[in-house]
Amino acid sequence: MAEPSRDIDSLLEQALALIEGGRLGDAVAPLERARSLRPKHDKTLNILGMVRFRLQHFREAEDVYRTLVAANPQVHALHLNLGLIYLKLDRLNEAEAHLTKALSLAPRHAKTMQYLGLAYEKLGDARRALDYYDRGGAAPQAEKLRRAIGAQKRQSATDVDTVKMRSPVVARSEEEAVLEEAPSEAPQAGGGIRLSGYHMGAAPRGVSFHAKGQTAEISVSSSFTVPAGKVSATAGWFRSAHATFSA
């Protein structure tokens, strides 16, 4: 009767030949046979885990790497690989835990930092994600995230229930754009826009009006005022929360 070690070596040689020939799926059977002969054989499990991962059999790959990590808890690559599997399975807290452990075992490993950045981005922690992207040299990912954060801030700045009136920082002009009070029941003759009880008729020179959805923006070339007791400004933003407008 053949010794199990010789059978395992023969099965691994067969599996490796299939892998080199690009036949990953066919390599699974001899690897699983070798695993059945010695369930905790590190070399068999390493090859099997790699094959399962490349075939996108992520749950099977998880089972393999959990066995490897349990037997070799201080090996950086095993925690890294298990973290990647959890990223693929969208089990983000487990991914973060194993990637953090991997980084503690290899503090300067750039790929580990990059994957930690991805885990934190998926978890919604942009600050940590950017930190790890930067530390890991993942400039494209960091720049993409910064652009996304900027776009989100701009979107928040034009929330649908907020009206913004913008006056650029320029010297005060003798010609002022004025928002004049109008009856609430109807616009003044000549059309225009009603903004929370105020009406702008034909736009004065230097004033532009933009409307998108339920958000209005008024850009004034010099300054703007509204009736006494309300607000006046020559620069910056004026916000009127929950303001509405209608044509």
Secondary structure, 3 states (H helix, E strand, C coil): CCCHHHHHHHHHHHHHHHHHCCCHHHHHHHHHHHHHHCCCCHHHHHHHHHHHHHCCCHHHHHHHHHHHHHHCCCCHHHHHHHHHHHHHCCCHHHHHHHHHHHHHHCCCCHHHHHHHHHHHHHHCCHHHHHHHHHHCCCHHHHHHHHHHHHHHHHHHHCCCCEEEEEECCCCCCCCCEECEECCCCCCCCCCCEEECCEEECCCCCCEEEEEECCEEEEEECCCEECCCCCCEECCEEEEEECCCEEC
